[in-house]
Structures are given as C-alpha cells and as structure tokens.
Amino acid sequence: MPPSSKYFDIKFDKPATYRITVQGQIHEHYSECFGGMRFTTSPGTDHTTVTILTGRLSDQAELAGILNSLYELHLPIRTVTLIKEDE
C-alpha cells in the first residue's frame, strides 16, 4: 500500500522555503555559507542558545549543502521544516 502522506509528493529538484533550527550560535561571517538564509538567535527552552535559519533554497541538494555546513561547524541540528514548496 503506497504512503498516503502529503509529503510523498515533495520534489528533490524544486525550490522550497525551509526553517532549520540548530543548537548554538552562528557567527555573522559565516552568513555567505548559508545561501542567503536569515538568522534569528534566541535562548532555547533548555537555557541554551538556538539559531533559526529561514530561507528559500533552490533544491534539496542546496539543503544538503547547508546541513553539511552546519555539521562542519559542530552545530547540532534540532529541526528541519519544509515551510512552503514552490510550484
């Protein structure tokens, strides 16, 4: 039986807007590494610093690159949310 989830139709090669939440703070001089995503930093519920990156990416390959950059900075990824898939 095929999945009935609305997420089944997400395309790898289409632009979409994402929200990525990481534990820690990203220094502003790294902003070029994140495809023009906006950064918002705030205290987390567990008294740690949380940074939220929000922005439109060209495809999931670009998303993978962003996630890899966060990994290389040793920033634990808390969530990745698809906000809107462009048609």
N, CA, C and O atoms as a Tinker XYZ file with bonds, in Angstrom:
   348  protein
     1  N      0.845000   -1.178000    0.000000    73     2
     2  CA     0.000000    0.000000    0.000000    64     1     3
     3  C      0.890000    1.241000    0.000000    63     2     4     5
     4  O      1.749000    1.359000    0.873000    81     3
     5  N      0.719000    2.177000   -0.949000    73     3     6
     6  CA     1.567000    3.370000   -1.022000    64     5     7
     7  C      1.269000    4.325000    0.130000    63     6     8     9
     8  O      0.153000    4.371000    0.649000    81     7
     9  N      2.308000    5.098000    0.524000    73     7    10
    10  CA     2.095000    6.074000    1.601000    64     9    11
    11  C      1.029000    7.090000    1.217000    63    10    12    13
    12  O      0.955000    7.496000    0.057000    81    11
    13  N      0.209000    7.504000    2.165000    73    11    14
    14  CA    -0.840000    8.490000    1.892000    64    13    15
    15  C     -0.469000    9.866000    2.417000    63    14    16    17
    16  O     -1.303000   10.772000    2.428000    81    15
    17  N      0.762000   10.031000    2.847000    73    15    18
    18  CA     1.215000   11.283000    3.426000    64    17    19
    19  C      1.286000   12.386000    2.363000    63    18    20    21
    20  O      1.574000   12.111000    1.199000    81    19
    21  N      1.028000   13.613000    2.762000    73    19    22
    22  CA     1.157000   14.748000    1.843000    64    21    23
    23  C      2.618000   14.983000    1.478000    63    22    24    25
    24  O      2.899000   15.674000    0.499000    81    23
    25  N      3.559000   14.422000    2.245000    73    23    26
    26  CA     4.978000   14.606000    1.996000    64    25    27
    27  C      5.478000   13.706000    0.873000    63    26    28    29
    28  O      6.614000   13.865000    0.424000    81    27
    29  N      4.667000   12.773000    0.412000    73    27    30
    30  CA     5.060000   11.837000   -0.615000    64    29    31
    31  C      5.389000   12.550000   -1.919000    63    30    32    33
    32  O      6.217000   12.046000   -2.678000    81    31
    33  N      4.789000   13.689000   -2.216000    73    31    34
    34  CA     4.963000   14.385000   -3.486000    64    33    35
    35  C      6.052000   15.450000   -3.469000    63    34    36    37
    36  O      6.157000   16.209000   -4.432000    81    35
    37  N      6.859000   15.543000   -2.430000    73    35    38
    38  CA     7.934000   16.538000   -2.377000    64    37    39
    39  C      8.962000   16.198000   -3.447000    63    38    40    41
    40  O      9.356000   15.042000   -3.599000    81    39
    41  N      9.390000   17.211000   -4.184000    73    39    42
    42  CA    10.337000   17.022000   -5.280000    64    41    43
    43  C     11.750000   17.416000   -4.845000    63    42    44    45
    44  O     11.941000   18.411000   -4.145000    81    43
    45  N     12.740000   16.618000   -5.272000    73    43    46
    46  CA    14.136000   16.918000   -4.952000    64    45    47
    47  C     14.654000   18.154000   -5.677000    63    46    48    49
    48  O     15.508000   18.871000   -5.156000    81    47
    49  N     14.142000   18.401000   -6.867000    73    47    50
    50  CA    14.725000   19.412000   -7.743000    64    49    51
    51  C     13.918000   20.711000   -7.835000    63    50    52    53
    52  O     14.097000   21.484000   -8.776000    81    51
    53  N     13.051000   20.948000   -6.886000    73    51    54
    54  CA    12.215000   22.154000   -6.906000    64    53    55
    55  C     12.611000   23.093000   -5.763000    63    54    56    57
    56  O     13.033000   22.626000   -4.705000    81    55
    57  N     12.481000   24.405000   -5.961000    73    55    58
    58  CA    12.752000   25.351000   -4.886000    64    57    59
    59  C     11.730000   25.218000   -3.758000    63    58    60    61
    60  O     10.578000   24.845000   -3.982000    81    59
    61  N     12.169000   25.528000   -2.563000    73    59    62
    62  CA    11.283000   25.480000   -1.399000    64    61    63
    63  C     11.857000   26.356000   -0.301000    63    62    64    65
    64  O     13.047000   26.671000   -0.299000    81    63
    65  N     11.004000   26.742000    0.626000    73    63    66
    66  CA    11.422000   27.534000    1.782000    64    65    67
    67  C     11.513000   26.610000    2.988000    63    66    68    69
    68  O     10.604000   25.826000    3.259000    81    67
    69  N     12.628000   26.716000    3.705000    73    67    70
    70  CA    12.904000   25.848000    4.849000    64    69    71
    71  C     13.174000   26.665000    6.100000    63    70    72    73
    72  O     13.604000   27.816000    6.034000    81    71
    73  N     12.912000   26.041000    7.243000    73    71    74
    74  CA    13.309000   26.578000    8.552000    64    73    75
    75  C     14.167000   25.493000    9.207000    63    74    76    77
    76  O     13.724000   24.361000    9.396000    81    75
    77  N     15.399000   25.863000    9.548000    73    75    78
    78  CA    16.335000   24.938000   10.172000    64    77    79
    79  C     16.689000   25.499000   11.546000    63    78    80    81
    80  O     17.103000   26.652000   11.664000    81    79
    81  N     16.527000   24.683000   12.577000    73    79    82
    82  CA    16.847000   25.097000   13.938000    64    81    83
    83  C     18.070000   24.322000   14.409000    63    82    84    85
    84  O     18.113000   23.096000   14.309000    81    83
    85  N     19.063000   25.044000   14.925000    73    83    86
    86  CA    20.272000   24.415000   15.441000    64    85    87
    87  C     20.547000   24.890000   16.856000    63    86    88    89
    88  O     20.134000   25.980000   17.254000    81    87
    89  N     21.236000   24.074000   17.593000    73    87    90
    90  CA    21.676000   24.475000   18.927000    64    89    91
    91  C     23.004000   25.196000   18.765000    63    90    92    93
    92  O     23.938000   24.669000   18.161000    81    91
    93  N     23.080000   26.400000   19.306000    73    91    94
    94  CA    24.299000   27.190000   19.196000    64    93    95
    95  C     24.059000   28.448000   18.391000    63    94    96    97
    96  O     22.958000   28.710000   17.908000    81    95
    97  N     25.128000   29.218000   18.263000    73    95    98
    98  CA    25.042000   30.494000   17.559000    64    97    99
    99  C     25.986000   30.478000   16.373000    63    98   100   101
   100  O     27.112000   29.990000   16.472000    81    99
   101  N     25.524000   31.012000   15.251000    73    99   102
   102  CA    26.335000   31.104000   14.045000    64   101   103
   103  C     26.885000   32.514000   13.941000    63   102   104   105
   104  O     26.128000   33.485000   13.954000    81   103
   105  N     28.199000   32.627000   13.837000    73   103   106
   106  CA    28.824000   33.944000   13.703000    64   105   107
   107  C     28.468000   34.536000   12.343000    63   106   108   109
   108  O     28.373000   33.816000   11.349000    81   107
   109  N     28.274000   35.849000   12.308000    73   107   110
   110  CA    27.829000   36.520000   11.081000    64   109   111
   111  C     28.772000   36.325000    9.899000    63   110   112   113
   112  O     28.320000   36.357000    8.754000    81   111
   113  N     30.067000   36.125000   10.138000    73   111   114
   114  CA    30.974000   35.985000    8.994000    64   113   115
   115  C     30.770000   34.671000    8.238000    63   114   116   117
   116  O     31.370000   34.477000    7.181000    81   115
   117  N     29.938000   33.766000    8.757000    73   115   118
   118  CA    29.603000   32.535000    8.051000    64   117   119
   119  C     28.341000   32.687000    7.202000    63   118   120   121
   120  O     27.927000   31.732000    6.546000    81   119
   121  N     27.730000   33.857000    7.203000    73   119   122
   122  CA    26.432000   34.012000    6.535000    64   121   123
   123  C     26.483000   33.672000    5.044000    63   122   124   125
   124  O     25.485000   33.203000    4.496000    81   123
   125  N     27.603000   33.890000    4.383000    73   123   126
   126  CA    27.710000   33.569000    2.958000    64   125   127
   127  C     27.612000   32.067000    2.699000    63   126   128   129
   128  O     27.258000   31.654000    1.595000    81   127
   129  N     27.918000   31.255000    3.696000    73   127   130
   130  CA    27.893000   29.795000    3.543000    64   129   131
   131  C     26.473000   29.234000    3.560000    63   130   132   133
   132  O     26.274000   28.043000    3.319000    81   131
   133  N     25.497000   30.074000    3.839000    73   131   134
   134  CA    24.144000   29.566000    4.066000    64   133   135
   135  C     23.126000   30.105000    3.068000    63   134   136   137
   136  O     21.964000   30.312000    3.418000    81   135
   137  N     23.549000   30.329000    1.846000    73   135   138
   138  CA    22.644000   30.629000    0.746000    64   137   139
   139  C     21.686000   31.776000    0.969000    63   138   140   141
   140  O     20.569000   31.744000    0.453000    81   139
   141  N     22.080000   32.788000    1.719000    73   139   142
   142  CA    21.213000   33.937000    1.939000    64   141   143
   143  C     20.105000   33.707000    2.948000    63   142   144   145
   144  O     19.179000   34.514000    3.035000    81   143
   145  N     20.174000   32.629000    3.711000    73   143   146
   146  CA    19.140000   32.382000    4.726000    64   145   147
   147  C     19.261000   33.430000    5.834000    63   146   148   149
   148  O     20.356000   33.898000    6.147000    81   147
   149  N     18.122000   33.787000    6.418000    73   147   150
   150  CA    18.095000   34.730000    7.542000    64   149   151
   151  C     18.379000   33.980000    8.833000    63   150   152   153
   152  O     17.937000   32.844000    9.007000    81   151
   153  N     19.113000   34.612000    9.733000    73   151   154
   154  CA    19.429000   34.016000   11.029000    64   153   155
   155  C     18.643000   34.733000   12.115000    63   154   156   157
   156  O     18.532000   35.959000   12.093000    81   155
   157  N     18.108000   33.994000   13.047000    73   155   158
   158  CA    17.491000   34.539000   14.253000    64   157   159
   159  C     18.037000   33.734000   15.422000    63   158   160   161
   160  O     17.956000   32.506000   15.427000    81   159
   161  N     18.593000   34.423000   16.414000    73   159   162
   162  CA    19.159000   33.741000   17.571000    64   161   163
   163  C     18.343000   34.088000   18.798000    63   162   164   165
   164  O     17.972000   35.243000   19.004000    81   163
   165  N     18.065000   33.075000   19.619000    73   163   166
   166  CA    17.292000   33.296000   20.833000    64   165   167
   167  C     17.663000   32.238000   21.865000    63   166   168   169
   168  O     18.273000   31.222000   21.528000    81   167
   169  N     17.295000   32.478000   23.123000    73   167   170
   170  CA    17.530000   31.434000   24.129000    64   169   171
   171  C     16.541000   30.290000   23.927000    63   170   172   173
   172  O     15.361000   30.518000   23.662000    81   171
   173  N     17.035000   29.052000   24.055000    73   171   174
   174  CA    16.176000   27.884000   23.941000    64   173   175
   175  C     15.469000   27.611000   25.253000    63   174   176   177
   176  O     15.775000   28.229000   26.272000    81   175
   177  N     14.535000   26.697000   25.227000    73   175   178
   178  CA    13.782000   26.356000   26.440000    64   177   179
   179  C     14.664000   25.679000   27.482000    63   178   180   181
   180  O     14.328000   25.667000   28.666000    81   179
   181  N     15.791000   25.113000   27.049000    73   179   182
   182  CA    16.697000   24.450000   27.983000    64   181   183
   183  C     17.897000   25.335000   28.335000    63   182   184   185
   184  O     18.947000   24.832000   28.735000    81   183
   185  N     17.739000   26.649000   28.185000    73   183   186
   186  CA    18.749000   27.656000   28.542000    64   185   187
   187  C     20.002000   27.586000   27.670000    63   186   188   189
   188  O     21.073000   28.022000   28.094000    81   187
   189  N     19.882000   27.050000   26.471000    73   187   190
   190  CA    20.964000   27.089000   25.504000    64   189   191
   191  C     20.591000   28.116000   24.433000    63   190   192   193
   192  O     19.448000   28.564000   24.358000    81   191
   193  N     21.565000   28.476000   23.617000    73   191   194
   194  CA    21.303000   29.382000   22.506000    64   193   195
   195  C     20.836000   28.563000   21.309000    63   194   196   197
   196  O     21.404000   27.518000   20.992000    81   195
   197  N     19.791000   29.059000   20.653000    73   195   198
   198  CA    19.221000   28.403000   19.480000    64   197   199
   199  C     19.253000   29.404000   18.324000    63   198   200   201
   200  O     18.890000   30.570000   18.483000    81   199
   201  N     19.692000   28.926000   17.159000    73   199   202
   202  CA    19.666000   29.753000   15.956000    64   201   203
   203  C     18.696000   29.136000   14.967000    63   202   204   205
   204  O     18.716000   27.930000   14.724000    81   203
   205  N     17.844000   29.985000   14.397000    73   203   206
   206  CA    16.886000   29.548000   13.389000    64   205   207
   207  C     17.293000   30.183000   12.063000    63   206   208   209
   208  O     17.417000   31.404000   11.961000    81   207
   209  N     17.498000   29.350000   11.056000    73   207   210
   210  CA    17.794000   29.812000    9.710000    64   209   211
   211  C     16.535000   29.626000    8.883000    63   210   212   213
   212  O     15.935000   28.551000    8.900000    81   211
   213  N     16.130000   30.660000    8.161000    73   211   214
   214  CA    14.931000   30.587000    7.343000    64   213   215
   215  C     15.250000   31.151000    5.973000    63   214   216   217
   216  O     15.855000   32.218000    5.857000    81   215
   217  N     14.842000   30.433000    4.932000    73   215   218
   218  CA    15.060000   30.962000    3.598000    64   217   219
   219  C     14.680000   29.989000    2.509000    63   218   220   221
   220  O     14.417000   28.811000    2.749000    81   219
   221  N     14.660000   30.517000    1.312000    73   219   222
   222  CA    14.299000   29.758000    0.111000    64   221   223
   223  C     15.568000   29.162000   -0.471000    63   222   224   225
   224  O     16.557000   29.863000   -0.690000    81   223
   225  N     15.527000   27.862000   -0.719000    73   223   226
   226  CA    16.650000   27.157000   -1.325000    64   225   227
   227  C     16.226000   26.619000   -2.673000    63   226   228   229
   228  O     15.053000   26.308000   -2.880000    81   227
   229  N     17.172000   26.506000   -3.595000    73   227   230
   230  CA    16.832000   26.136000   -4.971000    64   229   231
   231  C     16.399000   24.687000   -5.128000    63   230   232   233
   232  O     15.606000   24.372000   -6.015000    81   231
   233  N     16.909000   23.799000   -4.277000    73   231   234
   234  CA    16.531000   22.388000   -4.345000    64   233   235
   235  C     17.071000   21.673000   -3.107000    63   234   236   237
   236  O     17.684000   22.299000   -2.242000    81   235
   237  N     16.841000   20.363000   -3.025000    73   235   238
   238  CA    17.291000   19.638000   -1.843000    64   237   239
   239  C     18.796000   19.413000   -1.841000    63   238   240   241
   240  O     19.359000   19.127000   -0.784000    81   239
   241  N     19.465000   19.529000   -2.975000    73   239   242
   242  CA    20.925000   19.472000   -2.994000    64   241   243
   243  C     21.489000   20.668000   -2.233000    63   242   244   245
   244  O     22.456000   20.525000   -1.484000    81   243
   245  N     20.892000   21.848000   -2.419000    73   243   246
   246  CA    21.337000   23.028000   -1.673000    64   245   247
   247  C     21.042000   22.858000   -0.185000    63   246   248   249
   248  O     21.850000   23.250000    0.657000    81   247
   249  N     19.887000   22.273000    0.143000    73   247   250
   250  CA    19.563000   21.980000    1.539000    64   249   251
   251  C     20.619000   21.061000    2.150000    63   250   252   253
   252  O     21.077000   21.299000    3.268000    81   251
   253  N     21.005000   20.019000    1.425000    73   251   254
   254  CA    22.031000   19.094000    1.916000    64   253   255
   255  C     23.356000   19.820000    2.159000    63   254   256   257
   256  O     24.059000   19.525000    3.125000    81   255
   257  N     23.693000   20.761000    1.287000    73   255   258
   258  CA    24.912000   21.556000    1.467000    64   257   259
   259  C     24.855000   22.404000    2.730000    63   258   260   261
   260  O     25.844000   22.508000    3.455000    81   259
   261  N     23.702000   23.008000    2.996000    73   259   262
   262  CA    23.512000   23.808000    4.212000    64   261   263
   263  C     23.658000   22.913000    5.445000    63   262   264   265
   264  O     24.350000   23.271000    6.397000    81   263
   265  N     23.012000   21.764000    5.423000    73   263   266
   266  CA    23.089000   20.845000    6.562000    64   265   267
   267  C     24.520000   20.367000    6.777000    63   266   268   269
   268  O     24.956000   20.214000    7.918000    81   267
   269  N     25.254000   20.132000    5.693000    73   267   270
   270  CA    26.649000   19.723000    5.809000    64   269   271
   271  C     27.500000   20.840000    6.413000    63   270   272   273
   272  O     28.380000   20.569000    7.231000    81   271
   273  N     27.252000   22.085000    6.024000    73   271   274
   274  CA    27.984000   23.226000    6.598000    64   273   275
   275  C     27.726000   23.339000    8.098000    63   274   276   277
   276  O     28.644000   23.620000    8.869000    81   275
   277  N     26.487000   23.122000    8.508000    73   275   278
   278  CA    26.160000   23.156000    9.943000    64   277   279
   279  C     26.889000   22.041000   10.679000    63   278   280   281
   280  O     27.394000   22.248000   11.782000    81   279
   281  N     26.943000   20.877000   10.081000    73   279   282
   282  CA    27.662000   19.745000   10.665000    64   281   283
   283  C     29.146000   20.082000   10.841000    63   282   284   285
   284  O     29.734000   19.805000   11.887000    81   283
   285  N     29.745000   20.684000    9.807000    73   283   286
   286  CA    31.161000   21.042000    9.864000    64   285   287
   287  C     31.449000   22.092000   10.928000    63   286   288   289
   288  O     32.569000   22.166000   11.433000    81   287
   289  N     30.450000   22.907000   11.276000    73   287   290
   290  CA    30.600000   23.898000   12.347000    64   289   291
   291  C     30.288000   23.304000   13.722000    63   290   292   293
   292  O     30.330000   24.013000   14.728000    81   291
   293  N     29.976000   22.009000   13.767000    73   291   294
   294  CA    29.658000   21.300000   15.019000    64   293   295
   295  C     28.429000   21.881000   15.715000    63   294   296   297
   296  O     28.383000   21.985000   16.941000    81   295
   297  N     27.432000   22.258000   14.906000    73   295   298
   298  CA    26.180000   22.776000   15.438000    64   297   299
   299  C     25.115000   21.681000   15.352000    63   298   300   301
   300  O     24.714000   21.300000   14.253000    81   299
   301  N     24.656000   21.173000   16.490000    73   299   302
   302  CA    23.632000   20.131000   16.466000    64   301   303
   303  C     22.338000   20.638000   15.819000    63   302   304   305
   304  O     21.828000   21.701000   16.173000    81   303
   305  N     21.824000   19.865000   14.877000    73   303   306
   306  CA    20.586000   20.224000   14.179000    64   305   307
   307  C     19.411000   19.706000   14.996000    63   306   308   309
   308  O     19.325000   18.514000   15.291000    81   307
   309  N     18.507000   20.613000   15.358000    73   307   310
   310  CA    17.319000   20.242000   16.128000    64   309   311
   311  C     16.148000   19.899000   15.226000    63   310   312   313
   312  O     15.490000   18.878000   15.422000    81   311
   313  N     15.882000   20.750000   14.234000    73   311   314
   314  CA    14.762000   20.502000   13.320000    64   313   315
   315  C     15.063000   21.044000   11.929000    63   314   316   317
   316  O     15.825000   21.997000   11.765000    81   315
   317  N     14.449000   20.417000   10.934000    73   315   318
   318  CA    14.413000   20.925000    9.563000    64   317   319
   319  C     12.952000   20.861000    9.143000    63   318   320   321
   320  O     12.346000   19.790000    9.149000    81   319
   321  N     12.390000   22.002000    8.782000    73   319   322
   322  CA    10.970000   22.069000    8.437000    64   321   323
   323  C     10.796000   22.653000    7.045000    63   322   324   325
   324  O     11.333000   23.715000    6.731000    81   323
   325  N     10.042000   21.950000    6.219000    73   323   326
   326  CA     9.637000   22.489000    4.919000    64   325   327
   327  C      8.469000   23.422000    5.176000    63   326   328   329
   328  O      7.405000   22.990000    5.618000    81   327
   329  N      8.667000   24.693000    4.902000    73   327   330
   330  CA     7.610000   25.683000    5.136000    64   329   331
   331  C      6.682000   25.775000    3.928000    63   330   332   333
   332  O      5.459000   25.782000    4.061000    81   331
   333  N      7.301000   25.847000    2.735000    73   331   334
   334  CA     6.499000   26.014000    1.532000    64   333   335
   335  C      7.278000   25.490000    0.348000    63   334   336   337
   336  O      8.428000   25.872000    0.131000    81   335
   337  N      6.654000   24.616000   -0.416000    73   335   338
   338  CA     7.271000   24.146000   -1.647000    64   337   339
   339  C      6.764000   25.006000   -2.798000    63   338   340   341
   340  O      5.556000   25.165000   -2.977000    81   339
   341  N      7.694000   25.560000   -3.577000    73   339   342
   342  CA     7.299000   26.390000   -4.713000    64   341   343
   343  C      6.834000   25.496000   -5.864000    63   342   344   345
   344  O      7.317000   24.376000   -6.031000    81   343
   345  N      5.915000   25.997000   -6.631000    73   343   346
   346  CA     5.352000   25.219000   -7.754000    64   345   347
   347  C      6.166000   25.452000   -8.994000    63   346   348
   348  O      5.861000   24.892000  -10.046000    81   347
